[in-house]
């Protein structure tokens, strides 16, 4: 289980891998589940630019599957 700070550390690597490869991307589901279920808890560790990027990523790749995108 990752703390908010640990999640912030590992999320960029997950996003980079997701965006840079066509290989199996199912591992990203765990990060998306975390974003969806704990956004209120985790968002304090991200600055405004990072939050904007995360929300844009979710809108572009997981639209309709994640409730946090309705609460930018």
DSSP file (Angstrom, degrees, kcal/mol; ACC not computed):
  #  RESIDUE AA STRUCTURE BP1 BP2  ACC     N-H-->O    O-->H-N    N-H-->O    O-->H-N    TCO  KAPPA ALPHA  PHI   PSI    X-CA   Y-CA   Z-CA
    1    1 A X              0   0    0      0, 0.0     2,-0.3     0, 0.0     5,-0.0   0.000 360.0 360.0 360.0 129.9    0.0    0.0    0.0
    2    2 A X        -     0   0    0      4,-0.1     2,-0.1     1,-0.0     0, 0.0  -0.708 360.0-133.7 -95.1 140.4    1.4    3.4   -1.0
    3    3 A X     >  -     0   0    0     -2,-0.3     4,-2.7     1,-0.1     5,-0.2  -0.324  39.6 -97.9 -72.2 171.2    1.2    6.6    1.0
    4    4 A X  H  > S+     0   0    0      1,-0.2     4,-2.3     2,-0.2     5,-0.1   0.898 128.0  50.0 -58.5 -40.7    0.2    9.7   -0.9
    5    5 A X  H  > S+     0   0    0      2,-0.2     4,-1.7     1,-0.2    -1,-0.2   0.891 111.2  48.2 -67.2 -39.5    3.9   10.6   -1.3
    6    6 A X  H  > S+     0   0    0      2,-0.2     4,-2.2     1,-0.2     5,-0.2   0.890 110.3  52.0 -65.7 -39.5    4.8    7.2   -2.6
    7    7 A X  H  X S+     0   0    0     -4,-2.7     4,-2.4     1,-0.2    -2,-0.2   0.912 107.9  51.7 -62.1 -42.5    1.9    7.3   -5.0
    8    8 A X  H  X S+     0   0    0     -4,-2.3     4,-0.8     1,-0.2    -1,-0.2   0.871 110.3  50.6 -61.2 -36.7    3.2   10.7   -6.3
    9    9 A X  H  < S+     0   0    0     -4,-1.7     4,-0.4     1,-0.2    -2,-0.2   0.907 117.7  36.0 -68.3 -43.4    6.6    9.1   -6.8
   10   10 A X  H  X S+     0   0    0     -4,-2.2     4,-1.8     1,-0.2     3,-0.3   0.740 100.2  76.1 -86.5 -24.1    5.4    6.1   -8.8
   11   11 A X  H  X S+     0   0    0     -4,-2.4     4,-2.7     1,-0.2     5,-0.2   0.896  90.9  54.3 -58.6 -44.6    2.6    7.7  -10.8
   12   12 A X  H  X S+     0   0    0     -4,-0.8     4,-2.6     1,-0.2    -1,-0.2   0.890 108.6  49.8 -58.5 -37.9    4.9    9.5  -13.3
   13   13 A X  H  > S+     0   0    0     -4,-0.4     4,-2.4    -3,-0.3    -1,-0.2   0.904 111.6  48.7 -65.9 -40.4    6.6    6.2  -14.2
   14   14 A X  H  X S+     0   0    0     -4,-1.8     4,-2.5     2,-0.2    -2,-0.2   0.920 112.9  47.3 -65.1 -43.6    3.3    4.5  -14.7
   15   15 A X  H  X S+     0   0    0     -4,-2.7     4,-2.5     2,-0.2    -2,-0.2   0.922 111.9  50.5 -63.8 -43.9    2.0    7.3  -16.9
   16   16 A X  H  X S+     0   0    0     -4,-2.6     4,-1.7    -5,-0.2    -2,-0.2   0.935 112.2  46.4 -59.6 -47.3    5.2    7.4  -18.9
   17   17 A X  H  X S+     0   0    0     -4,-2.4     4,-0.9     1,-0.2    -1,-0.2   0.921 112.2  51.1 -62.4 -43.9    5.1    3.6  -19.5
   18   18 A X  H  < S+     0   0    0     -4,-2.5     3,-0.4     1,-0.2    -1,-0.2   0.905 116.0  40.8 -58.8 -43.3    1.4    3.8  -20.5
   19   19 A X  H  < S+     0   0    0     -4,-2.5    -1,-0.2     1,-0.2    -2,-0.2   0.694 116.8  47.6 -80.9 -19.4    2.0    6.6  -23.0
   20   20 A X  H  < S+     0   0    0     -4,-1.7     2,-0.3    -5,-0.2    -1,-0.2   0.422 107.2  50.1-107.0   1.9    5.2    5.3  -24.5
   21   21 A X     <  -     0   0    0     -4,-0.9     4,-0.0    -3,-0.4     0, 0.0  -0.958  55.0-150.1-139.4 157.2    4.5    1.6  -25.2
   22   22 A X        +     0   0    0     -2,-0.3     3,-0.1     2,-0.0    -4,-0.1   0.272  66.3 114.2-103.5   8.1    1.8   -0.5  -26.8
   23   23 A X  S    S-     0   0    0      1,-0.2    -2,-0.1     2,-0.0     0, 0.0  -0.094  86.7 -50.6 -70.8 176.6    2.5   -3.4  -24.5
   24   24 A X        -     0   0    0      1,-0.1     3,-0.2     2,-0.1    -1,-0.2  -0.253  53.8-176.4 -51.8 124.5   -0.1   -4.7  -21.9
   25   25 A X    >   +     0   0    0     -3,-0.1     3,-1.5     1,-0.1     4,-0.3   0.147  47.1 112.7-113.2  17.5   -1.3   -1.7  -20.0
   26   26 A X  T >   +     0   0    0      1,-0.3     3,-1.7     2,-0.2     4,-0.4   0.768  65.6  70.9 -66.4 -24.3   -3.6   -3.4  -17.5
   27   27 A X  T >> S+     0   0    0      1,-0.3     3,-1.3    -3,-0.2     4,-0.7   0.808  85.9  69.4 -59.7 -26.9   -1.3   -2.5  -14.6
   28   28 A X  H <> S+     0   0    0     -3,-1.5     4,-2.5     1,-0.3    -1,-0.3   0.760  81.7  74.5 -64.0 -23.3   -2.5    1.1  -15.1
   29   29 A X  H <> S+     0   0    0     -3,-1.7     4,-2.8    -4,-0.3    -1,-0.3   0.858  91.5  54.5 -57.7 -36.2   -5.9    0.0  -13.8
   30   30 A X  H <> S+     0   0    0     -3,-1.3     4,-2.0    -4,-0.4    -1,-0.2   0.885 109.5  46.6 -67.5 -36.7   -4.5   -0.1  -10.2
   31   31 A X  H  X S+     0   0    0     -4,-0.7     4,-2.6    -3,-0.3    -2,-0.2   0.899 113.3  48.8 -69.3 -39.9   -3.3    3.5  -10.5
   32   32 A X  H  X S+     0   0    0     -4,-2.5     4,-2.8     2,-0.2    -2,-0.2   0.899 109.6  52.3 -66.5 -40.1   -6.6    4.6  -12.0
   33   33 A X  H  X S+     0   0    0     -4,-2.8     4,-2.7    -5,-0.2     5,-0.2   0.926 110.7  48.5 -59.7 -43.6   -8.5    2.8   -9.2
   34   34 A X  H  X S+     0   0    0     -4,-2.0     4,-2.5     2,-0.2    -2,-0.2   0.928 111.7  48.6 -62.5 -45.6   -6.3    4.7   -6.7
   35   35 A X  H  X S+     0   0    0     -4,-2.6     4,-0.9     1,-0.2    -2,-0.2   0.920 115.6  45.1 -58.7 -43.6   -6.9    8.0   -8.4
   36   36 A X  H  < S+     0   0    0     -4,-2.8    -2,-0.2     1,-0.2    -1,-0.2   0.886 120.9  36.5 -69.3 -40.1  -10.6    7.3   -8.5
   37   37 A X  H  < S+     0   0    0     -4,-2.7    -2,-0.2    -5,-0.2    -1,-0.2   0.723 130.4  25.7 -89.5 -21.7  -11.0    6.1   -4.9
   38   38 A X  H  X S+     0   0    0     -4,-2.5     4,-2.7    -5,-0.2     3,-0.3   0.140  75.8 119.4-131.7  22.7   -8.5    8.3   -3.1
   39   39 A X  H  X S+     0   0    0     -4,-0.9     4,-2.7     1,-0.2     5,-0.2   0.905  79.2  53.3 -56.4 -44.0   -8.2   11.5   -5.1
   40   40 A X  H  4 S+     0   0    0      1,-0.2     4,-0.3     2,-0.2    -1,-0.2   0.879 114.8  42.1 -60.1 -37.6   -9.4   13.7   -2.2
   41   41 A X  H  4 S+     0   0    0     -3,-0.3     3,-0.4     1,-0.1    -2,-0.2   0.882 122.2  38.2 -74.8 -39.6   -6.7   12.2    0.0
   42   42 A X  H >< S+     0   0    0     -4,-2.7     3,-2.1     1,-0.2     4,-0.3   0.737  91.8  83.0 -87.0 -24.9   -3.9   12.2   -2.5
   43   43 A X  G >< S+     0   0    0     -4,-2.7     3,-1.4     1,-0.3    -1,-0.2   0.718  76.6  72.1 -62.2 -21.5   -4.4   15.5   -4.3
   44   44 A X  G 3  S+     0   0    0     -3,-0.4    -1,-0.3    -4,-0.3    -2,-0.1   0.738  91.8  58.8 -65.3 -20.3   -2.6   17.6   -1.7
   45   45 A X  G <  S+     0   0    0     -3,-2.1     2,-0.4    -4,-0.1    -1,-0.3   0.587  95.5  76.6 -85.2  -8.6    0.8   16.2   -2.8
   46   46 A X  S <  S-     0   0    0     -3,-1.4     2,-0.1    -4,-0.3   -38,-0.0  -0.813  76.1-133.7-103.3 140.9    0.4   17.4   -6.4
   47   47 A X     >  -     0   0    0     -2,-0.4     4,-2.6     1,-0.1     5,-0.2  -0.331  38.5 -93.3 -81.0 175.1    0.9   21.0   -7.5
   48   48 A X  H  > S+     0   0    0      1,-0.2     4,-2.3     2,-0.2     5,-0.1   0.865 125.3  50.6 -60.6 -39.8   -1.7   22.7   -9.8
   49   49 A X  H  > S+     0   0    0      2,-0.2     4,-2.3     1,-0.2    -1,-0.2   0.904 111.6  48.2 -65.0 -41.0    0.2   21.8  -13.0
   50   50 A X  H  > S+     0   0    0      2,-0.2     4,-2.7     1,-0.2    -2,-0.2   0.915 111.4  50.0 -65.9 -42.7    0.5   18.1  -12.0
   51   51 A X  H  X S+     0   0    0     -4,-2.6     4,-2.7     1,-0.2     5,-0.2   0.918 110.3  50.8 -60.3 -43.4   -3.2   18.0  -11.1
   52   52 A X  H  X S+     0   0    0     -4,-2.3     4,-2.3    -5,-0.2    -2,-0.2   0.918 111.5  47.5 -61.3 -44.2   -4.1   19.5  -14.4
   53   53 A X  H  X S+     0   0    0     -4,-2.3     4,-2.8     2,-0.2    -2,-0.2   0.932 112.4  49.2 -62.6 -46.0   -2.0   16.9  -16.2
   54   54 A X  H  X S+     0   0    0     -4,-2.7     4,-2.6     1,-0.2    -2,-0.2   0.928 112.6  47.1 -60.3 -46.6   -3.5   14.0  -14.3
   55   55 A X  H  X S+     0   0    0     -4,-2.7     4,-2.4     2,-0.2    -1,-0.2   0.882 112.9  49.3 -64.8 -38.3   -7.0   15.2  -14.9
   56   56 A X  H  X S+     0   0    0     -4,-2.3     4,-2.5    -5,-0.2    -2,-0.2   0.924 110.9  50.3 -65.3 -44.2   -6.3   15.7  -18.6
   57   57 A X  H  X S+     0   0    0     -4,-2.8     4,-2.3     2,-0.2     5,-0.3   0.928 111.9  47.5 -57.8 -47.2   -4.7   12.2  -18.8
   58   58 A X  H  X S+     0   0    0     -4,-2.6     4,-2.8     1,-0.2    -1,-0.2   0.921 112.1  49.4 -63.7 -43.9   -7.8   10.6  -17.2
   59   59 A X  H  X S+     0   0    0     -4,-2.4     4,-0.6     1,-0.2    -1,-0.2   0.908 115.4  44.5 -60.1 -41.7  -10.2   12.5  -19.4
   60   60 A X  H  < S+     0   0    0     -4,-2.5    -2,-0.2    -5,-0.2    -1,-0.2   0.836 129.4  21.4 -73.7 -33.6   -8.2   11.4  -22.5
   61   61 A X  H  < S+     0   0    0     -4,-2.3    -3,-0.2    -5,-0.2    -2,-0.2   0.627 133.7  28.4-114.6 -17.1   -7.7    7.8  -21.6
   62   62 A X  H >X S+     0   0    0     -4,-2.8     3,-2.3    -5,-0.3     4,-0.7   0.016  73.4 162.6-136.1  28.7  -10.4    6.8  -19.0
   63   63 A X  T 3< S+     0   0    0     -4,-0.6    -4,-0.1     1,-0.3     4,-0.1  -0.241  72.8  13.0 -54.6 132.8  -13.3    9.1  -19.8
   64   64 A X  T 34 S+     0   0    0      2,-0.3    -1,-0.3     1,-0.1     3,-0.1   0.291 115.3  76.8  84.1 -10.9  -16.5    7.9  -18.3
   65   65 A X  T <4 S+     0   0    0     -3,-2.3     2,-0.5    -7,-0.2    -2,-0.2   0.569  86.6  58.2-105.2 -12.2  -14.8    5.4  -16.0
   66   66 A X    ><  -     0   0    0     -4,-0.7     3,-0.8     1,-0.1    -2,-0.3  -0.974  60.1-158.7-127.9 125.3  -13.4    7.7  -13.4
   67   67 A X  G >  S+     0   0    0     -2,-0.5     3,-1.8     1,-0.2     4,-0.2   0.736  83.7  75.1 -75.5 -22.0  -15.5   10.0  -11.2
   68   68 A X  G >  S+     0   0    0      1,-0.3     3,-1.8     2,-0.2    -1,-0.2   0.768  81.9  70.6 -63.7 -23.4  -12.7   12.3  -10.3
   69   69 A X  G <  S+     0   0    0     -3,-0.8     3,-0.4     1,-0.3    -1,-0.3   0.694  91.9  58.4 -68.7 -14.7  -12.8   13.9  -13.7
   70   70 A X  G <  S+     0   0    0     -3,-1.8    -1,-0.3     1,-0.2    -2,-0.2   0.531 105.4  52.6 -87.5  -5.0  -16.2   15.5  -12.8
   71   71 A X    <         0   0    0     -3,-1.8    -1,-0.2    -4,-0.2    -2,-0.1  -0.520 360.0 360.0-125.8  64.6  -14.5   17.2   -9.9
   72   72 A X              0   0    0     -3,-0.4    -1,-0.1    -2,-0.2   -17,-0.1   0.510 360.0 360.0 -65.3 360.0  -11.5   19.1  -11.3
